[in-house]
Amino acid sequence: MSYNIYRQQRIALEEAFVNRMCSDYNIKEVTTARQSKNGTREFEFPVGTYSGKRSWYGPWLKKSGRKVPSDRLRIAIFKSGYVRKQNGTYSPYQLNPVYKQNYQRLWCTGTKMYTQKSIGIARTLILNAMGRLVYMLNFVKRNYNLKKSPTRNGMWNEKVYKW
C-alpha cells in the first residue's frame, strides 16, 4: 500500500470520527480557514468553561457578586502535538499529559564552571491526529461531565443543555 492511499484512509477515518463525535455529543467544529491551513482543528463543546472541579470558585464568585462564566468551552488540537483550551485564560492552556524531567544547565563565570541540576515538568506531545481527538474527547468527558446527546441529528439540543 502506498503512502498516499494510507494517508487518504487515515484522513477519512479522522473525518468519520469527528462527524460521529460531533453528532453524538452536540459538538461544533469552529475551525477557521487559517487554522485549517495550519493543521489546527478547534471545537466548541456544549458545556461552560467552568468545570465545577474547584469547589471554592463558584461560591467565591457568587459571594463577590460575579457570575459564573457562561462561555462555551473551546478546545483546539494542533498539528505540533498539543491540545489546548482556547478560552478562559490570557493564553491558550495546554492540556497534554505531563511528566517529570531532569534538567541540567552548565555555565561559566571567569575561570569557574558551574553545573545546576533540577527536576522540571514537561508536556507529552501527542503526534497522532486521531490520538489528539480521542484525548480531547476523553478530557472533556472526564473533567466537564460531557454526556452523549439524546438526539442524533447533530443539532444543538437546548432542552438538554441549558446555557
Backbone as CSV, one residue per row, in Angstrom:
resi,resn,N_x,N_y,N_z,CA_x,CA_y,CA_z,C_x,C_y,C_z
1,MET,0.848,-1.175,0.000,0.000,0.000,0.000,0.892,1.236,0.000
2,SER,0.596,2.148,-0.898,1.410,3.350,-0.982,1.043,4.324,0.133
3,TYR,1.937,5.264,0.363,1.726,6.244,1.424,0.496,7.099,1.160
4,ASN,0.248,7.464,-0.100,-0.902,8.306,-0.421,-2.222,7.623,-0.074
5,ILE,-2.313,6.333,-0.341,-3.530,5.589,-0.014,-3.689,5.513,1.505
6,TYR,-2.584,5.220,2.207,-2.614,5.170,3.673,-3.044,6.520,4.244
7,ARG,-2.506,7.599,3.705,-2.836,8.943,4.174,-4.312,9.264,3.942
8,GLN,-4.832,8.916,2.769,-6.249,9.146,2.479,-7.141,8.350,3.419
9,GLN,-6.764,7.122,3.712,-7.557,6.305,4.629,-7.518,6.884,6.044
10,ARG,-6.350,7.349,6.462,-6.213,7.946,7.793,-7.054,9.208,7.921
11,ILE,-7.035,10.055,6.900,-7.827,11.287,6.908,-9.315,10.958,6.915
12,ALA,-9.719,9.956,6.136,-11.130,9.546,6.110,-11.568,9.023,7.476
13,LEU,-10.695,8.273,8.151,-11.011,7.763,9.485,-11.154,8.909,10.486
14,GLU,-10.247,9.886,10.414,-10.331,11.050,11.308,-11.623,11.823,11.073
15,GLU,-11.982,12.039,9.818,-13.211,12.769,9.496,-14.448,12.014,9.979
16,ALA,-14.451,10.696,9.832,-15.575,9.891,10.306,-15.689,9.987,11.827
17,PHE,-14.545,9.956,12.521,-14.558,10.074,13.980,-15.082,11.445,14.401
18,VAL,-14.630,12.511,13.737,-15.084,13.863,14.067,-16.579,13.998,13.829
19,ASN,-17.070,13.495,12.698,-18.501,13.574,12.408,-19.325,12.833,13.452
20,ARG,-18.872,11.653,13.844,-19.596,10.870,14.854,-19.528,11.560,16.216
21,MET,-18.361,12.087,16.579,-18.193,12.794,17.847,-19.103,14.018,17.897
22,CYS,-19.145,14.777,16.807,-19.975,15.988,16.762,-21.456,15.649,16.862
23,SER,-21.892,14.583,16.222,-23.312,14.240,16.269,-23.696,13.600,17.601
24,ASP,-22.821,12.789,18.183,-23.150,12.111,19.437,-23.142,13.045,20.641
25,TYR,-22.256,14.037,20.653,-22.081,14.874,21.837,-22.484,16.331,21.617
26,ASN,-23.114,16.649,20.499,-23.533,18.035,20.198,-22.344,18.993,20.185
27,ILE,-21.267,18.594,19.573,-20.066,19.424,19.490,-20.060,20.114,18.139
28,LYS,-19.609,21.368,18.114,-19.478,22.101,16.857,-17.999,22.247,16.522
29,GLU,-17.669,22.056,15.267,-16.304,22.360,14.824,-16.289,23.802,14.344
30,VAL,-15.434,24.616,14.946,-15.380,26.055,14.643,-14.018,26.441,14.085
31,THR,-13.428,25.560,13.304,-12.115,25.794,12.721,-12.211,26.862,11.636
32,THR,-11.324,27.851,11.695,-11.277,28.873,10.655,-10.442,28.357,9.482
33,ALA,-10.499,29.074,8.362,-9.736,28.674,7.184,-8.231,28.728,7.472
34,ARG,-7.811,29.733,8.217,-6.387,29.870,8.559,-5.919,28.704,9.432
35,GLN,-6.745,28.340,10.427,-6.389,27.220,11.290,-6.318,25.918,10.494
36,SER,-7.275,25.725,9.616,-7.299,24.510,8.805,-6.048,24.408,7.934
37,LYS,-5.627,25.532,7.374,-4.418,25.560,6.543,-3.183,25.176,7.358
38,ASN,-3.168,25.552,8.645,-2.026,25.263,9.514,-2.099,23.885,10.167
39,GLY,-3.185,23.141,9.949,-3.306,21.818,10.551,-3.916,21.838,11.935
40,THR,-4.630,22.901,12.288,-5.278,23.036,13.589,-6.771,22.807,13.426
41,ARG,-7.380,22.147,14.411,-8.837,21.971,14.431,-9.342,22.446,15.781
42,GLU,-10.408,23.257,15.762,-10.966,23.804,17.000,-12.418,23.369,17.133
43,PHE,-12.802,23.010,18.368,-14.142,22.512,18.640,-14.776,23.303,19.775
44,GLU,-16.091,23.499,19.670,-16.860,24.168,20.716,-17.783,23.134,21.341
45,PHE,-17.661,22.955,22.653,-18.411,21.931,23.373,-19.648,22.538,24.034
46,PRO,-20.698,21.739,24.222,-21.927,22.246,24.833,-21.865,22.291,26.353
47,VAL,-20.718,22.663,26.895,-20.552,22.845,28.335,-19.851,24.182,28.550
48,GLY,-19.986,24.739,29.737,-19.331,26.005,30.048,-17.853,25.817,30.321
49,THR,-17.125,26.926,30.348,-15.689,26.854,30.619,-15.404,26.528,32.077
50,TYR,-16.362,26.782,32.947,-16.209,26.461,34.368,-16.559,24.999,34.574
51,SER,-15.611,24.186,35.002,-15.831,22.749,35.110,-16.505,22.347,36.408
52,GLY,-16.442,23.189,37.448,-17.020,22.824,38.736,-16.079,21.985,39.579
53,LYS,-14.868,21.708,39.095,-13.912,20.894,39.856,-13.378,21.637,41.082
54,ARG,-13.245,22.945,40.953,-12.759,23.736,42.089,-13.970,24.132,42.932
55,SER,-14.137,23.499,44.061,-15.337,23.701,44.862,-15.416,25.109,45.458
56,TRP,-14.300,25.802,45.567,-14.309,27.135,46.166,-14.639,28.222,45.161
57,TYR,-14.491,27.958,43.872,-14.577,29.014,42.865,-16.004,29.527,42.672
58,GLY,-16.979,28.617,42.550,-18.372,29.026,42.344,-18.907,29.865,43.496
59,PRO,-18.804,29.385,44.765,-19.272,30.204,45.888,-18.518,31.527,46.021
60,TRP,-17.223,31.537,45.703,-16.457,32.776,45.783,-16.982,33.803,44.781
61,LEU,-17.292,33.326,43.551,-17.845,34.239,42.551,-19.188,34.809,43.005
62,LYS,-20.057,33.951,43.532,-21.372,34.409,43.982,-21.254,35.383,45.138
63,LYS,-20.348,35.114,46.068,-20.167,35.986,47.238,-19.626,37.352,46.825
64,SER,-18.780,37.372,45.796,-18.206,38.644,45.352,-19.117,39.356,44.341
65,GLY,-20.312,38.794,44.077,-21.269,39.452,43.195,-21.019,39.227,41.717
66,ARG,-20.184,38.261,41.361,-19.900,37.968,39.958,-20.678,36.743,39.510
67,LYS,-20.793,36.581,38.218,-21.474,35.410,37.668,-20.451,34.351,37.262
68,VAL,-20.880,33.108,37.330,-20.034,32.014,36.840,-19.938,32.161,35.326
69,PRO,-18.742,32.041,34.740,-18.605,32.212,33.292,-19.536,31.270,32.533
70,SER,-20.223,31.819,31.532,-21.163,31.008,30.764,-20.673,30.769,29.335
71,ASP,-19.436,31.127,29.042,-18.882,30.875,27.710,-18.801,29.373,27.466
72,ARG,-18.982,28.987,26.228,-18.843,27.577,25.876,-17.375,27.210,25.777
73,LEU,-17.072,26.000,26.173,-15.700,25.505,26.168,-15.223,25.313,24.741
74,ARG,-14.031,25.847,24.441,-13.410,25.673,23.120,-12.043,25.046,23.315
75,ILE,-11.830,23.941,22.606,-10.549,23.238,22.675,-10.055,23.025,21.253
76,ALA,-8.759,23.232,21.061,-8.150,23.064,19.744,-7.071,21.995,19.816
77,ILE,-6.930,21.258,18.714,-5.830,20.307,18.583,-4.909,20.836,17.488
78,PHE,-3.617,20.785,17.746,-2.626,21.374,16.856,-1.782,20.292,16.201
79,LYS,-1.353,20.569,14.997,-0.510,19.645,14.233,0.798,19.351,14.970
80,SER,1.254,20.292,15.795,2.507,20.120,16.526,2.408,19.082,17.636
81,GLY,1.176,18.640,17.998,1.016,17.618,19.019,0.369,18.116,20.291
82,TYR,0.014,19.391,20.349,-0.587,19.950,21.557,-2.103,19.954,21.482
83,VAL,-2.725,19.828,22.640,-4.165,20.008,22.818,-4.301,21.167,23.791
84,ARG,-5.029,22.213,23.392,-5.091,23.424,24.223,-6.520,23.901,24.409
85,LYS,-6.784,24.416,25.621,-8.048,25.080,25.920,-7.914,26.510,25.427
86,GLN,-8.809,26.930,24.548,-8.655,28.210,23.872,-9.295,29.388,24.588
87,ASN,-10.142,29.149,25.561,-10.777,30.271,26.249,-10.611,30.113,27.751
88,GLY,-10.880,31.186,28.448,-10.786,31.147,29.898,-9.472,31.669,30.450
89,THR,-8.466,31.842,29.613,-7.180,32.371,30.077,-6.630,33.340,29.045
90,TYR,-5.609,34.081,29.449,-4.985,35.033,28.533,-4.353,34.316,27.351
91,SER,-3.639,33.237,27.646,-3.024,32.459,26.577,-3.632,31.056,26.592
92,PRO,-3.662,30.366,25.463,-4.242,29.023,25.427,-3.529,28.085,26.405
93,TYR,-4.310,27.369,27.186,-3.791,26.499,28.238,-3.570,25.094,27.699
94,GLN,-2.369,24.559,27.896,-2.036,23.227,27.385,-2.673,22.145,28.249
95,LEU,-3.264,21.155,27.600,-3.944,20.068,28.299,-3.215,18.738,28.182
96,ASN,-2.100,18.707,27.475,-1.372,17.456,27.276,-0.933,16.867,28.613
97,PRO,-0.773,15.530,28.664,-0.268,14.907,29.890,1.127,15.434,30.226
98,VAL,1.444,15.476,31.512,2.744,15.984,31.959,3.560,14.858,32.583
99,TYR,4.868,15.045,32.577,5.776,14.122,33.242,6.955,14.925,33.783
100,LYS,7.662,14.333,34.757,8.830,14.993,35.343,10.060,14.674,34.509
101,GLN,10.898,15.695,34.350,12.078,15.564,33.501,13.271,16.175,34.214
102,ASN,14.437,15.537,34.094,15.666,16.067,34.676,16.267,17.120,33.746
103,TYR,16.641,18.245,34.322,17.300,19.309,33.569,18.712,19.482,34.111
104,GLN,19.624,19.846,33.221,20.991,20.131,33.640,21.474,21.346,32.869
105,ARG,21.944,22.341,33.604,22.450,23.574,32.990,23.930,23.723,33.344
106,LEU,24.679,24.235,32.404,26.113,24.417,32.581,26.474,25.832,32.155
107,TRP,27.222,26.564,32.998,27.648,27.904,32.618,28.997,28.220,33.251
108,CYS,29.662,29.207,32.673,30.982,29.618,33.141,30.949,31.080,33.561
109,THR,31.667,31.382,34.627,31.914,32.774,35.017,33.410,32.886,35.289
110,GLY,34.074,33.600,34.433,35.530,33.717,34.570,36.180,32.380,34.276
111,THR,36.869,31.819,35.294,37.552,30.541,35.109,36.820,29.384,35.781
112,LYS,35.706,29.673,36.454,34.956,28.610,37.140,33.784,28.139,36.288
113,MET,33.548,26.842,36.348,32.431,26.246,35.629,31.418,25.729,36.653
114,TYR,30.144,26.025,36.435,29.080,25.621,37.354,28.082,24.717,36.639
115,THR,27.546,23.766,37.398,26.506,22.873,36.888,25.328,22.927,37.845
116,GLN,24.149,23.056,37.289,22.939,23.057,38.097,22.024,21.952,37.590
117,LYS,21.549,21.110,38.505,20.621,20.047,38.152,19.287,20.323,38.836
118,SER,18.196,20.060,38.102,16.873,20.254,38.687,15.879,19.317,38.000
119,ILE,14.726,19.221,38.609,13.643,18.422,38.034,12.541,19.378,37.632
120,GLY,12.083,19.267,36.387,11.033,20.146,35.878,9.878,19.349,35.302
121,ILE,8.886,20.058,34.851,7.691,19.449,34.265,7.744,19.630,32.745
122,ALA,7.459,18.580,32.016,7.422,18.640,30.555,6.091,18.077,30.071
123,ARG,5.673,18.491,28.890,4.413,18.030,28.291,4.691,16.917,27.288
124,THR,3.813,15.928,27.296,3.897,14.852,26.316,3.205,15.300,25.040
125,LEU,3.894,15.233,23.926,3.280,15.562,22.651,2.507,14.355,22.134
126,ILE,1.319,14.604,21.607,0.508,13.549,21.005,0.626,13.747,19.498
127,LEU,1.476,12.964,18.862,1.823,13.200,17.465,0.793,12.673,16.477
128,ASN,-0.056,11.754,16.888,-1.066,11.186,16.011,-2.345,12.022,16.106
129,ALA,-2.904,12.439,14.972,-4.105,13.285,14.967,-5.293,12.568,15.594
130,MET,-5.443,11.296,15.334,-6.535,10.530,15.929,-6.360,10.439,17.446
131,GLY,-5.134,10.290,17.892,-4.852,10.264,19.325,-5.211,11.578,19.994
132,ARG,-4.932,12.700,19.319,-5.299,14.016,19.876,-6.808,14.160,19.994
133,LEU,-7.545,13.688,18.980,-9.006,13.765,19.026,-9.567,12.935,20.182
134,VAL,-9.067,11.717,20.334,-9.540,10.837,21.404,-9.175,11.423,22.766
135,TYR,-7.944,11.940,22.906,-7.532,12.535,24.177,-8.406,13.739,24.526
136,MET,-8.694,14.595,23.542,-9.525,15.769,23.771,-10.920,15.350,24.244
137,LEU,-11.530,14.388,23.573,-12.871,13.943,23.946,-12.879,13.334,25.344
138,ASN,-11.902,12.487,25.647,-11.834,11.875,26.980,-11.586,12.916,28.061
139,PHE,-10.778,13.935,27.767,-10.512,15.004,28.736,-11.798,15.740,29.083
140,VAL,-12.584,16.091,28.069,-13.824,16.832,28.310,-14.847,15.949,29.023
141,LYS,-14.931,14.685,28.645,-15.866,13.780,29.323,-15.503,13.628,30.797
142,ARG,-14.224,13.549,31.107,-13.766,13.349,32.476,-13.885,14.613,33.320
143,ASN,-13.501,15.755,32.780,-13.425,16.975,33.577,-14.666,17.863,33.517
144,TYR,-15.463,17.731,32.486,-16.628,18.600,32.318,-17.935,17.820,32.277
145,ASN,-17.885,16.518,32.574,-19.073,15.674,32.668,-19.911,15.725,31.393
146,LEU,-19.249,15.610,30.251,-19.936,15.619,28.959,-20.637,14.287,28.751
147,LYS,-21.923,14.345,28.409,-22.721,13.144,28.165,-23.144,13.108,26.707
148,LYS,-23.482,11.907,26.234,-23.995,11.781,24.875,-25.335,12.470,24.778
149,SER,-25.580,13.055,23.635,-26.840,13.743,23.389,-27.943,12.723,23.125
150,PRO,-29.156,12.958,23.652,-30.242,12.021,23.363,-30.709,12.084,21.907
151,THR,-30.418,13.189,21.207,-30.780,13.278,19.798,-29.544,13.011,18.963
152,ARG,-29.714,12.362,17.841,-28.592,12.004,16.987,-28.575,12.815,15.704
153,ASN,-29.293,13.955,15.666,-29.370,14.718,14.423,-28.246,15.736,14.272
154,GLY,-27.382,15.862,15.283,-26.255,16.774,15.183,-26.590,18.219,15.471
155,MET,-27.801,18.501,15.907,-28.200,19.877,16.210,-28.005,20.135,17.698
156,TRP,-27.891,21.405,18.078,-27.786,21.773,19.487,-29.131,21.506,20.141
157,ASN,-29.141,20.750,21.195,-30.377,20.411,21.875,-30.507,21.307,23.105
158,GLU,-31.235,22.401,22.986,-31.356,23.381,24.073,-32.152,22.832,25.242
159,LYS,-32.959,21.798,25.025,-33.739,21.219,26.121,-32.841,20.465,27.090
160,VAL,-31.750,19.894,26.578,-30.846,19.116,27.419,-29.759,20.013,28.010
161,TYR,-29.140,20.831,27.169,-28.051,21.686,27.623,-28.576,23.104,27.771
162,LYS,-28.844,23.524,28.979,-29.357,24.869,29.215,-28.170,25.790,29.452
163,TRP,-28.129,26.874,28.726,-26.993,27.790,28.791,-27.380,29.001,29.568
